[in-house]
């Protein structure tokens, strides 16, 4: 069994990783042929929070461009900002909520020590 503090810390680390994945996707939105990644959170064996990162291989938009004297087929990234930005906001709010849990646990511990001490 994992303690509430350890559970919260693992959640904070998982949300940090999820934010990094989303940030990387957004940073590469205009990189040709870039394939986005998706971070999925799941419960670990001990009640901690784990992150599963997978690459999404769906194709981007294909177009043709003139290079020199011939047409070349190119592909954009498969990153969709209308998916990434809301995901980033959800992750940010979840991170803040877990930080508030840590602050509350710290206050409870401090109050308990003051009463006992």
Phi, psi and omega in degrees: 000137182262142181287157179302324180294314180296323178297317179293319178296318179294326177293318178298317178295321180294317178293326176297314179296318179298320179294322178297318179296313180297318179298320178297318178299313182295320180297334183253019182301328181256014178272121181303136175062012177293137177250124183290163175244158178230129178257122179245131179270143178212159179280133178277178183297329183258015181087004177278174180255128180241157181244132175248116182253126179229145176277137179260115187265021177294146182285154173273187178288130179261139179210166178247143181224143179278120176238112184069244180245014179224154179276133180238133178276133180232165180224135177280177175289164178262019180279130177245111183298333179289347173262319187289316184294315175297323178298321179296321179293318178298315179298318180298316180293322178294321178297315179299319180297319178290328175295322178295322176299317179297318179297318179295318178298321178296317179296318179298315179298317179298316178296318179298317179295323178294321180292314182289319188283000000 
